[in-house]
């Protein structure tokens, strides 16, 4: 994964995740930490079902949106993550299925 160094305001990102996922915020926050380190500029260039890249805080694959660059926006990334979560469940995140999120679960 390529991570572009940016200064992030983790407490604000954490609060946004808590608000978006009130019933499962601890696990979803841990997933975001494992996926990107809460870095909104995180990029994983791997190909997923015909598109190249996963973007932002929740490392959302480009196949979920028309304009993947928008996924660098924290609010948009969390909004799309919530839609994916509601539609496909938590198992879609690699950090959940391979249990990397457990290292961040408080």
C-alpha positions in Angstrom: 0.0 0.0 0.0 1.3 3.5 -0.9 0.5 6.0 1.9 1.0 9.7 1.1 2.0 11.5 4.3 -0.5 14.1 5.3 -1.3 15.6 8.6 -4.7 14.2 9.8 -6.9 15.2 12.6 -7.5 11.7 13.9 -9.9 12.7 16.8 -12.2 14.3 14.2 -12.1 11.3 11.9 -12.7 9.0 14.9 -15.7 11.0 15.9 -17.1 10.9 12.4 -16.8 7.1 12.3 -18.5 6.8 15.7 -21.4 8.9 14.4 -21.7 7.0 11.1 -21.6 3.6 12.8 -23.3 4.1 16.2 -24.1 0.4 16.7 -20.7 -0.9 15.7 -18.3 2.1 16.0 -15.5 0.3 17.9 -15.1 -2.4 15.2 -15.5 0.0 12.3 -12.9 2.4 13.8 -10.6 -0.5 14.3 -11.1 -1.6 10.6 -10.3 2.0 9.4 -7.2 2.1 11.6 -6.0 -1.3 10.2 -6.9 -0.4 6.6 -5.3 3.1 6.4 -4.1 4.3 9.8 -6.9 6.8 9.5 -5.0 8.4 6.7 -7.5 10.0 4.3 -4.8 10.0 1.6 -4.0 6.3 1.9 -3.8 4.5 -1.5 -3.6 0.8 -2.2 -2.9 0.4 -5.9 -4.0 -3.2 -6.1 -6.6 -4.1 -8.7 -10.1 -5.1 -7.5 -12.5 -6.6 -10.0 -11.3 -4.6 -12.9 -10.5 -1.3 -11.2 -7.2 -0.2 -9.8 -7.0 1.1 -6.3 -8.5 1.4 -2.9 -8.7 4.8 -1.4 -8.9 6.8 1.8 -9.8 6.0 5.4 -11.7 2.8 4.7 -9.7 1.8 1.7 -12.7 1.7 -0.6 -12.2 0.0 -4.0 -12.7 2.2 -7.0 -15.5 -0.1 -8.3 -17.9 1.4 -5.7 -17.9 4.9 -7.1 -17.7 6.8 -10.4 -14.9 9.1 -9.3 -12.4 7.4 -7.0 -10.5 10.6 -6.3 -13.6 11.7 -4.2 -12.8 8.9 -1.8 -9.9 10.9 -0.4 -12.6 13.2 1.1 -13.1 11.8 4.7 -16.8 12.5 4.8 -17.5 11.0 1.4 -15.3 8.0 2.2 -17.3 7.3 5.4 -20.6 7.9 3.6 -19.7 5.2 1.0 -18.3 2.9 3.7 -21.7 3.1 5.5 -23.5 2.3 2.3 -21.2 -0.7 1.6 -21.6 -1.8 5.2 -25.4 -1.7 5.0 -25.5 -3.5 1.7 -22.7 -6.0 1.9 -21.9 -6.3 5.6 -18.6 -6.0 7.5 -16.9 -9.0 5.8 -16.1 -7.0 2.7 -13.2 -5.3 4.5 -9.9 -7.3 4.3 -8.9 -6.0 7.7 -12.0 -7.7 9.2 -11.7 -11.0 7.4 -7.9 -11.4 8.1 -8.5 -10.1 11.6 -5.9 -7.2 11.4 -8.5 -5.0 13.0 -8.2 -6.9 16.3 -4.8 -5.2 16.9 -6.7 -1.8 17.1 -9.8 -2.9 19.0 -10.0 -1.3 22.4 
